[in-house]
Amino acid sequence: MKRRLVLIQLGQSFSSLRHANFKRFTAGQSISLIGTWVQNIAQPWLVLEITSSPVLLGTIVAAQTLPQMLFTFFAGSLIDRYPKKRILLITQSAYFVLAVFLSMLVYTRWVAYWHVLIIALLFGLMNSIDMPARQAYMIELVGREDLSNAIGINSTIFNLARIIGPTIGGLLIASVGLAACFLINGLSYLAVIYQLIKIDTPFQIRAQEKLKLSLLISDMKNGIKYVLQNKSMRYIFSLFMVLGIFALNFSVLNPVLVKKDFLLDAVGLSVLMTCMGIGALAGALSVIFLKTRKLSLTNILLMSTGFSLSQIFLGLSPSFALVCFFMACTGLFMVLFSTMINSKIQLDTEDAYRGRVMSFYVFVFVGLAPIGSLYAGALASIWGGRIAYLISGIIALLATVIIWILMNQMKDFVHACKKIGRLTVCALHDENSWQKKEEKREQANA
């Protein structure tokens, strides 16, 4: 009987997987996302090998996210007018060509900084269309009832790939070389393309296939008005905007933190990214198994508070082991924060505006990254990765406090800080105990 109840609960926790097309989409994404994270660890390492400059690395990250700042709103209008499956087939095919081409450049040793810059720009252009299309496509795969569960499962797969991908990438860089990383990423897109071809979307939302600049501009304006007229969305996106610029610069800061602050190699970067992935996976799994239905702004702000404090303590950490612990905490709160936002705005959005609202989400989450990348690169080049994380965490915390004040709910903020403070004291105590044990062992051996 108990076993039967457990099976029923597990079935409810993964309810969105009862949809065959979502299973197909998930299978393709599982392979592709691992390849994406292999490239995500290889590309910054390639740039640092070519240039040894955090500023130029920040420029690459900015180039890859700049199109999401410039074109995402237009992409939202396209997504609401054209079938999302067709759009995704085009973007995934483009990813395949770009990754394989970069692999050939690296393998033949013809690669130069400007090659990586242009390919990053093209990747960013595809991302500006692909990311909001994938988010908006979710409801067409599972329907409104299983949407939150599907977002949680998708986030779990993403963060599981965040653990596996960097581990594979770090080992490949050390043993085979960078070219293999880009080739594996390119081939991984074939899995998504194959599964998309097999999908017949059951909950497809009818799209109006018209392409006129005036219509796209009109759609874009209406989408922005729709977001700004919603008080809850205004608060959410304002906070998300600050965090997107100042606190989501992992691709710039993590390589600098490992290479410059702690003088470690690619394996160290792989370990750090894996720790972040473990925390993020824990956050995604908690969304699935705890079945959080209270998608209130208060809960979103609690996650933002935890995220901000995690970065502050990361910046204050003297050892790499403690940095890895707080990187895991950062990953945990980041996923809870972003998943709650994603679910809330999708459930609060009318179908006709879904593509445009999700394009707004991607614009804030990723499109503002060029500013953040340049900021992080400049800060890290002066003071290093740890101080950059400390300053970024303080800015994120101030933004969160301001939203708490505007909501007149400072009691919840103080309560959240106390909880996180207790956890931090426990973690610091464990770290100090571990260090003392190591010192005693060294003295005994001496």
Secondary structure, 3 states (H helix, E strand, C coil): CHHHHHHHHHHHHCHHHHCHHHHHHHHHHHHHHHHHHHHHHHHHHHHHHHHCCHHHHHHHHHHHHHHHHHCHHHHHHHHHHCCHHHHHHHHHHHHHHHHHHHHHHHHCCCCCHHHHHHHHHHHHHHHHHHHHHHHHHHHHHHCCCCHHHHHHHHHHHHHHHHHHHHHHHHHHHHHCCHHHHHHHHHHHHHHHHHHHHHCCCCCCCCCCCCCCHHHHHHHHHHHHHHHHCCHHHHHHHHHHHHHHHHCCCHHHHHHHHHHHHCCCCHHHHHHHHHHHHHHHHHHHHHHHHCCCCCCCHHHHHHHHHHHHHHHHHHHHCCCHHHHHHHHHHHHHHHHHHHHHHHHHHHHHCCHHHHHHHHHHHHHHHHHCHHHHHHHHHHHHHHHCHHHHHHHHHHHHHHHHHHHHHHCCCHHHHHHHHHHHHHHHHHHHHHHHHHHHHHHHHHHHHC
